[in-house]
Amino acid sequence: MLQVTVIGAGVAGLCCALELAERGAAVEVLERGAQLGAGSCSWFAGGMLAPWCELESSEPLIASLGEESLSWWRVRFPGTVRNGSLVVAHARDAAELTQFARRTARFEHVSGEAIAALEPELRGRFARGLYFRDEGHLDPRAALTALAARLGALGVHIRFGVGAADTPVRGRAVLDCTGLGAAPRLPGLRGVKGEMLLLRLPEISLQRPVRVLHPRLPVYVVPRGEGVFMVGATMIESAEERHIGARSMLELLSAAYALHPAFGEAQIIEIGTGVRAAFPDNLPRLRRDGATLHVNGLYRHGFLLAPALARRAAQVVLEGRHFPEVMDEDCRQRRLA
Ligand SMILES: Cc1cc2nc3c(=O)[nH]c(=O)nc-3n(C[C@H](O)[C@H](O)[C@H](O)COP(=O)(O)OP(=O)(O)OC[C@H]3O[C@@H](n4cnc5c(N)ncnc54)[C@H](O)[C@@H]3O)c2cc1C
């Protein structure tokens, strides 16, 4: 039985560990944080599974990997919701909507009436929108917790508080899923900071993520249930993750308010920041370095891409397969050498 150590218990590490364990590998996970989510970008994600909306600023590869991941989540995490996502803009930003439609796919144009039918709270607020019927969303924290429980049931131990550098992993295949922690070993990997808020507003209910387009800061609101909403997210070229900028705070709150003025009465229950790890082209990579396979560069698509990447990573490790769409050509040469 192949022995595999997965380093990092973010969404990439947990998906990889599960794919490997389900295929019969003996897996252990090392996580330097003291508990699930500590130190991981994944804890702060919106949890949107939006392959076709993401075409707005991403390569078609992201959409195809993302479509594959949607069904993976539905099987592994019953809390996955697949009731689409909605994109709206105020009349003065109508051009943004036209441009968004030009760049994306698999949506229908919806009128104000249709928007109200989907989201009654938004009645009378927007005249036009785009509805991406096949997209989904999940609560990232609940999803990570569910993956950890599935791993536990398969006998996979997650060793918290253990940094990879503290524990030699000789004699085992290694999957490095450490996000920005791998920057010293992966040239070009950079941090893109994302700031988010959790708001409590029991008076409002939304069924699905709603993106509000705006020329300066397009933001989204994702319902988490029980009157809690995640508002995100900024994109700042920085690896600093401790503070939220005053301007970001203003913009996130303004956007929630622009979606519905009732958000002016919401309680701010959490202010969070995470740093996404990205390669210069913002595409993910499986990159081999000796006995280690890096799974990294998930950028703003970690939940969307992790299952599809994990499937491929497991096949690379267990069957020696090669996936040119996500593996560097020179990695292949090294593996065959
Ligand atoms: C505000 C925000 C909103 C987002 N919204 C979405 C969204 O809606 N949909 C979506 O798909 N994606 C979203 N993302 C992107 C997504 O969160 C990331 O792509 C994803 O979390 C990356 O996962 P990862 O497992 O690669 O990295 P991480 O989650 O950072 O996990 C890496 C783990 O490795 C551990 N580690 C590091 N070094 C070591 C070491 N030496 N030894 C042991 N452990 C180590 C860390 O502690 C961490 O737990 C969002 C991101 C942000 C910041």
The ligand as an SDF file (V2000), in Angstrom:
LIG
                    3D

 53 58  0  0  0  0  0  0  0  0999 V2000
  -11.7290   36.3200    0.9110 C   0  0  0  0  0  0  0  0  0  0  0  0
  -11.5820   35.1310    0.0120 C   0  0  0  0  0  0  0  0  0  0  0  0
  -12.6860   34.6380   -0.6930 C   0  0  0  0  0  0  0  0  0  0  0  0
  -12.5580   33.5190   -1.5080 C   0  0  0  0  0  0  0  0  0  0  0  0
  -13.6750   33.0170   -2.1110 N   0  0  0  0  0  0  0  0  0  0  0  0
  -13.5940   31.8780   -2.8620 C   0  0  0  0  0  0  0  0  0  0  0  0
  -14.7560   31.3230   -3.4500 C   0  0  0  0  0  0  0  0  0  0  0  0
  -15.8580   31.8490   -3.3110 O   0  0  0  0  0  0  0  0  0  0  0  0
  -14.6200   30.1650   -4.1780 N   0  0  0  0  0  0  0  0  0  0  0  0
  -13.4070   29.5420   -4.3390 C   0  0  0  0  0  0  0  0  0  0  0  0
  -13.3540   28.5000   -5.0000 O   0  0  0  0  0  0  0  0  0  0  0  0
  -12.2770   30.0600   -3.7820 N   0  0  0  0  0  0  0  0  0  0  0  0
  -12.3480   31.2100   -3.0570 C   0  0  0  0  0  0  0  0  0  0  0  0
  -11.2190   31.7590   -2.4910 N   0  0  0  0  0  0  0  0  0  0  0  0
   -9.9180   31.1350   -2.7940 C   0  0  0  0  0  0  0  0  0  0  0  0
   -9.6490   29.9520   -1.8980 C   0  0  0  0  0  0  0  0  0  0  0  0
   -9.8900   30.2960   -0.5550 O   0  0  0  0  0  0  0  0  0  0  0  0
   -8.1850   29.5090   -2.0660 C   0  0  0  0  0  0  0  0  0  0  0  0
   -7.9240   29.2650   -3.4240 O   0  0  0  0  0  0  0  0  0  0  0  0
   -7.9340   28.2170   -1.2700 C   0  0  0  0  0  0  0  0  0  0  0  0
   -8.2510   28.4280    0.0640 O   0  0  0  0  0  0  0  0  0  0  0  0
   -6.5060   27.7350   -1.4070 C   0  0  0  0  0  0  0  0  0  0  0  0
   -6.4400   26.5360   -0.6810 O   0  0  0  0  0  0  0  0  0  0  0  0
   -5.0720   25.8220   -0.3370 P   0  0  0  0  0  0  0  0  0  0  0  0
   -5.4470   24.5540    0.3420 O   0  0  0  0  0  0  0  0  0  0  0  0
   -4.2120   25.7900   -1.5440 O   0  0  0  0  0  0  0  0  0  0  0  0
   -4.3340   26.8140    0.6830 O   0  0  0  0  0  0  0  0  0  0  0  0
   -4.6400   27.1120    2.2210 P   0  0  0  0  0  0  0  0  0  0  0  0
   -6.0970   27.1090    2.4750 O   0  0  0  0  0  0  0  0  0  0  0  0
   -3.8860   28.3310    2.5800 O   0  0  0  0  0  0  0  0  0  0  0  0
   -4.0530   25.8530    2.9810 O   0  0  0  0  0  0  0  0  0  0  0  0
   -2.6680   25.6640    3.1620 C   0  0  0  0  0  0  0  0  0  0  0  0
   -2.4600   24.9970    4.5090 C   0  0  0  0  0  0  0  0  0  0  0  0
   -1.1080   24.5870    4.6250 O   0  0  0  0  0  0  0  0  0  0  0  0
   -0.6760   24.8400    5.9480 C   0  0  0  0  0  0  0  0  0  0  0  0
    0.7890   24.9210    5.9270 N   0  0  0  0  0  0  0  0  0  0  0  0
    1.5570   25.8970    5.3660 C   0  0  0  0  0  0  0  0  0  0  0  0
    2.8680   25.5970    5.5260 N   0  0  0  0  0  0  0  0  0  0  0  0
    2.9200   24.4070    6.2000 C   0  0  0  0  0  0  0  0  0  0  0  0
    3.9890   23.5750    6.6560 C   0  0  0  0  0  0  0  0  0  0  0  0
    5.2730   23.8900    6.4450 N   0  0  0  0  0  0  0  0  0  0  0  0
    3.6810   22.4370    7.3040 N   0  0  0  0  0  0  0  0  0  0  0  0
    2.3840   22.0880    7.5360 C   0  0  0  0  0  0  0  0  0  0  0  0
    1.3390   22.8410    7.1270 N   0  0  0  0  0  0  0  0  0  0  0  0
    1.6020   23.9760    6.4600 C   0  0  0  0  0  0  0  0  0  0  0  0
   -1.3700   26.1290    6.3270 C   0  0  0  0  0  0  0  0  0  0  0  0
   -1.4490   26.2900    7.7250 O   0  0  0  0  0  0  0  0  0  0  0  0
   -2.7480   25.9200    5.6830 C   0  0  0  0  0  0  0  0  0  0  0  0
   -3.6490   25.2900    6.5600 O   0  0  0  0  0  0  0  0  0  0  0  0
  -11.3060   32.8830   -1.6640 C   0  0  0  0  0  0  0  0  0  0  0  0
  -10.2050   33.3690   -0.9690 C   0  0  0  0  0  0  0  0  0  0  0  0
  -10.3290   34.4750   -0.1350 C   0  0  0  0  0  0  0  0  0  0  0  0
   -9.1340   34.9710    0.6280 C   0  0  0  0  0  0  0  0  0  0  0  0
  1  2  1  0
  2  3  1  0
  2 52  2  0
  3  4  2  0
  4  5  1  0
  4 50  1  0
  5  6  2  0
  6  7  1  0
  6 13  1  0
  7  8  2  0
  7  9  1  0
  9 10  1  0
 10 11  2  0
 10 12  1  0
 12 13  2  0
 13 14  1  0
 14 15  1  0
 14 50  1  0
 15 16  1  0
 16 17  1  0
 16 18  1  0
 18 19  1  0
 18 20  1  0
 20 21  1  0
 20 22  1  0
 22 23  1  0
 23 24  1  0
 24 25  2  0
 24 26  1  0
 24 27  1  0
 27 28  1  0
 28 29  2  0
 28 30  1  0
 28 31  1  0
 31 32  1  0
 32 33  1  0
 33 34  1  0
 33 48  1  0
 34 35  1  0
 35 36  1  0
 35 46  1  0
 36 37  1  0
 36 45  1  0
 37 38  2  0
 38 39  1  0
 39 40  1  0
 39 45  2  0
 40 41  1  0
 40 42  2  0
 42 43  1  0
 43 44  2  0
 44 45  1  0
 46 47  1  0
 46 48  1  0
 48 49  1  0
 50 51  2  0
 51 52  1  0
 52 53  1  0
M  END
$$$$
